[in-house]
Amino acid sequence: MGKPKSVRDIFDKLLRVAKQSGPVTVLPEKTRIAFQVRMSFAAFVIRRNWVDGHVVLARRLENPRFRRIETFSPRNHLHAFRFTHVDEIDAEVAAWFAEAYRVGEQLQLKR
């Protein structure tokens, strides 16, 4: 990745948290790195001193930790965040990832 260890630590912890829900495919793309199950449920842009990312949830979740929320359809909401330190990735973030993982499995389409 060629970035400082602190940024690598953030990314590695995000991946560990995502994998708590099940197998994750890591898709390195030109401008971002995506986590995918059946579809992408999270993506990240690695910066020099932080990681910008988002999770896709089937509902709009208001939380001051999100930098912005974009709604694409009633069950497709992008929730953007920025992490500058590995300790910011806590149980609340793990819950976002678990919910996003289920969206990535497209389970909401089976209801």
PAZAPA-4460 file (N, C-alpha, C; in steps of 0.05 Angstrom, whole numbers, plus 32768, in hexadecimal, padded with zeros to 4 digits):
% residues 111
    n_x    n_y    n_z   ca_x   ca_y   ca_z    c_x    c_y    c_z   seq   type   mol
   8011   7FE8   8000   8000   8000   8000   8012   8019   8000     1      M     A
   802A   8018   800B   803C   802F   800B   8033   8046   801C     2      G     A
   8023   8041   8030   8019   8056   8042   8024   8052   805E     3      K     A
   8022   8066   8070   802C   8063   808B   801E   804B   8099     4      P     A
   802D   803F   80AC   8023   8028   80BB   8009   802E   80C8     5      K     A
   8004   8046   80D2   7FEB   804C   80E0   7FD3   8049   80CD     6      S     A
   7FD7   8051   80B4   7FC2   804E   80A0   7FBD   8031   8098     7      V     A
   7FD3   8022   8096   7FD1   8006   8090   7FC3   7FF7   80A7     8      R     A
   7FC9   7FFF   80C0   7FBB   7FF4   80D7   7F9D   7FF9   80D6     9      D     A
   7F95   8010   80CE   7F78   8017   80CC   7F6C   8004   80B7    10      I     A
   7F78   8002   80A0   7F6C   7FF1   808B   7F6B   7FD4   8094    11      F     A
   7F80   7FCA   80A0   7F81   7FAE   80A9   7F6B   7FA9   80BE    12      D     A
   7F66   7FBC   80D0   7F51   7FB8   80E4   7F36   7FB8   80D7    13      K     A
   7F32   7FCA   80C3   7F18   7FCB   80B5   7F13   7FB0   80A7    14      L     A
   7F27   7FA4   809C   7F24   7F8A   808F   7F1E   7F74   80A3    15      L     A
   7F2C   7F75   80BA   7F26   7F61   80CF   7F09   7F64   80D9    16      R     A
   7F00   7F7C   80DD   7EE4   7F81   80E6   7ED1   7F77   80D0    17      V     A
   7ED6   7F7C   80B7   7EC4   7F73   80A2   7EC3   7F54   80A1    18      A     A
   7ED9   7F47   80A5   7EDA   7F2A   80A4   7ECD   7F1C   80BC    19      K     A
   7EC6   7F2B   80D1   7EB7   7F20   80E7   7E9B   7F16   80DE    20      Q     A
   7E91   7F21   80C8   7E76   7F1A   80BE   7E78   7F03   80AA    21      S     A
   7E8F   7EFC   80A0   7E92   7EE7   808D   7EA8   7EED   8079    22      G     A
   7EAA   7EDC   8064   7EBF   7EE0   8050   7EBC   7EFB   8041    23      P     A
   7ED2   7F08   803C   7ED2   7F22   802E   7EE6   7F20   8017    24      V     A
   7EDD   7F29   8000   7EEF   7F2C   7FE9   7EF9   7F49   7FE9    25      T     A
   7F13   7F4D   7FE8   7F1F   7F68   7FE7   7F25   7F6D   7FC9    26      V     A
   7F19   7F83   7FC0   7F1C   7F8B   7FA4   7F2C   7FA5   7FA1    27      L     A
   7F45   7FA3   7F9C   7F55   7FBC   7F97   7F4D   7FC7   7F7C    28      P     A
   7F45   7FE0   7F7C   7F3E   7FED   7F63   7F51   8005   7F5F    29      E     A
   7F4E   8013   7F49   7F61   8029   7F43   7F60   803E   7F59    30      K     A
   7F48   8046   7F62   7F46   805C   7F75   7F3D   8055   7F91    31      T     A
   7F37   803B   7F95   7F2C   8033   7FAF   7F31   8015   7FB3    32      R     A
   7F2B   800C   7FCB   7F2B   7FF0   7FD2   7F10   7FE9   7FDC    33      I     A
   7F03   7FD5   7FD0   7EE7   7FCE   7FD8   7EE8   7FB3   7FE6    34      A     A
   7ED5   7FB0   7FF9   7ECF   7F96   8005   7EB5   7F8C   7FF9    35      F     A
   7EB5   7F73   7FF2   7E9E   7F67   7FE4   7E96   7F4C   7FEF    36      Q     A
   7E7C   7F47   7FEF   7E72   7F2C   7FF4   7E66   7F25   7FD9    37      V     A
   7E4C   7F27   7FD6   7E40   7F24   7FBC   7E43   7F3F   7FAC    38      R     A
   7E40   7F55   7FBA   7E45   7F6F   7FAF   7E56   7F7F   7FC3    39      M     A
   7E61   7F95   7FBB   7E71   7FA6   7FCD   7E60   7FB1   7FE3    40      S     A
   7E6B   7FB0   7FFB   7E5C   7FBB   8012   7E6C   7FD1   8020    41      F     A
   7E86   7FD4   8019   7E96   7FE9   8025   7EAD   7FEF   8011    42      A     A
   7EB7   8008   8012   7ECD   800F   8001   7EDE   8025   800F    43      A     A
   7EF7   8026   8007   7F0A   8037   8015   7F1D   8045   8002    44      F     A
   7F24   805D   8009   7F39   806C   7FFB   7F4F   8070   8010    45      V     A
   7F66   8067   800B   7F7D   8068   801E   7F8B   8083   8019    46      I     A
   7F8D   8093   802D   7F9B   80AD   802B   7FB4   80AB   803C    47      R     A
   7FC4   80BF   803B   7FDE   80BF   8049   7FDA   80BC   8067    48      R     A
   7FC7   80CA   8073   7FC4   80CA   8090   7FA9   80C0   809A    49      N     A
   7F98   80B6   8088   7F7E   80AC   8090   7F73   8099   807B    50      W     A
   7F5C   808D   8082   7F4D   807C   806F   7F31   8088   806D    51      V     A
   7F29   808F   8054   7F0E   8097   804F   7EFF   807E   8046    52      D     A
   7EE7   807A   804F   7ED8   8062   8047   7EBB   8066   8048    53      G     A
   7EAD   8052   8040   7E90   8052   8043   7E86   8035   8045    54      H     A
   7E6F   8033   8052   7E5F   801A   8052   7E45   801F   8045    55      V     A
   7E39   800A   803A   7E1F   800D   802D   7E0B   7FFE   8040    56      V     A
   7DF7   800D   8049   7DE2   8001   805A   7DC7   8002   804C    57      L     A
   7DB5   7FF1   8055   7D9A   7FF0   8049   7D88   8005   8056    58      A     A
   7D92   8014   8069   7D83   8029   8076   7D95   8041   807B    59      R     A
   7D89   8057   807F   7D98   8070   8085   7D9D   8070   80A3    60      R     A
   7DB7   8070   80AB   7DBE   806F   80C7   7DCC   808A   80CE    61      L     A
   7DBD   809B   80DC   7DC8   80B4   80E4   7DDC   80B0   80FB    62      E     A
   7DF4   80BB   80F7   7E09   80B8   810B   7E1E   80CE   8106    63      N     A
   7E26   80DD   811B   7E39   80F2   8116   7E54   80E9   810C    64      P     A
   7E5A   80CF   810E   7E73   80C5   8104   7E74   80C3   80E5    65      R     A
   7E5C   80C4   80D9   7E5C   80C4   80BC   7E60   80E0   80B1    66      F     A
   7E72   80E3   809E   7E78   80FC   8091   7E61   8105   807E    67      R     A
   7E54   80F1   8072   7E3D   80F6   8061   7E2E   80DC   805C    68      R     A
   7E15   80DF   8055   7E05   80C8   804E   7DF8   80CF   8033    69      I     A
   7DFB   80BC   8020   7DEE   80BF   8006   7DDA   80AA   8002    70      E     A
   7DC2   80B1   7FFB   7DAC   809E   7FF6   7DA8   809B   7FD9    71      T     A
   7DAA   8082   7FD0   7DA7   807B   7FB4   7D8C   806F   7FAE    72      F     A
   7D80   8062   7FC2   7D66   8056   7FBF   7D5C   8050   7FDC    73      S     A
   7D43   8049   7FDF   7D39   8044   7FFB   7D4A   8030   800B    74      P     A
   7D58   801E   7FFE   7D67   8009   800D   7D84   8009   8005    75      R     A
   7D8F   8021   7FFE   7DAA   8023   7FF5   7DB6   803E   7FFD    76      N     A
   7DC4   803E   8014   7DCE   8057   8020   7DEC   8054   8025    77      H     A
   7DFC   8066   801A   7E19   8067   801E   7E1E   8078   8036    78      L     A
   7E2E   806E   8049   7E35   807C   8061   7E53   807F   8062    79      H     A
   7E5D   8098   805E   7E7A   809D   805C   7E86   80A5   8076    80      A     A
   7E9F   809C   807A   7EAD   80A2   8093   7ECB   80A6   808D    81      F     A
   7ED9   80B0   80A1   7EF7   80B3   809F   7F02   80AA   80BA    82      R     A
   7F17   8099   80B8   7F25   8090   80CF   7F42   809A   80CE    83      F     A
   7F4B   80A6   80E3   7F67   80B0   80E5   7F77   809F   80F9    84      T     A
   7F69   808F   8108   7F77   807F   811C   7F69   8064   811F    85      H     A
   7F78   804F   8123   7F6D   8034   8125   7F59   8031   813C    86      V     A
   7F5C   8040   8151   7F4A   803E   8168   7F2E   8048   8163    87      D     A
   7F2A   8056   814D   7F10   805F   8145   7EFE   8048   813C    88      E     A
   7F0A   8032   8135   7EFB   801B   812B   7EF3   800A   8143    89      I     A
   7EDA   800E   814C   7ED0   8002   8165   7EB8   7FF0   815F    90      D     A
   7EAA   7FE9   8174   7E92   7FD8   8172   7E7C   7FE5   8161    91      A     A
   7E79   7FFF   8162   7E65   800C   8151   7E6C   8009   8134    92      E     A
   7E85   800C   812D   7E8E   8009   8111   7E8A   7FEB   8109    93      V     A
   7E90   7FD9   811B   7E8C   7FBD   8115   7E6F   7FB7   810F    94      A     A
   7E5D   7FC4   811D   7E40   7FC1   8117   7E39   7FCB   80FB    95      A     A
   7E44   7FE2   80F3   7E3F   7FEC   80D8   7E48   7FD8   80C4    96      W     A
   7E60   7FCC   80C8   7E6B   7FBA   80B5   7E5A   7FA0   80B4    97      F     A
   7E51   7F97   80CA   7E40   7F7F   80CA   7E26   7F84   80BB    98      A     A
   7E1A   7F9B   80BE   7E02   7FA2   80B0   7E08   7FA5   8092    99      E     A
   7E1E   7FB2   808C   7E26   7FB6   8070   7E2C   7F9B   8062   100      A     A
   7E38   7F89   8071   7E3E   7F6E   8067   7E24   7F61   805D   101      Y     A
   7E0F   7F63   806E   7DF6   7F57   8066   7DEA   7F64   804D   102      R     A
   7DEF   7F7E   804A   7DE7   7F8B   8031   7DF7   7F80   801A   103      V     A
   7E11   7F7C   801E   7E22   7F71   8009   7E19   7F55   8001   104      G     A
   7E0E   7F46   8014   7E03   7F2C   800E   7DE9   7F2E   7FFE   105      E     A
   7DDE   7F46   7FFD   7DC4   7F4C   7FF0   7DAD   7F3D   7FFE   106      Q     A
   7DAF   7F3A   8018   7D9A   7F2C   8027   7D80   7F3C   8027   107      L     A
   7D82   7F57   8026   7D6A   7F68   8026   7D59   7F63   800E   108      Q     A
   7D64   7F58   7FF8   7D54   7F53   7FE0   7D43   7F3A   7FE3   109      L     A
   7D49   7F29   7FF8   7D3A   7F11   7FFB   7D21   7F14   800D   110      K     A
   7D1D   7F2C   8017   7D06   7F31   8029   7CED   7F36   8019   111      R     A
***
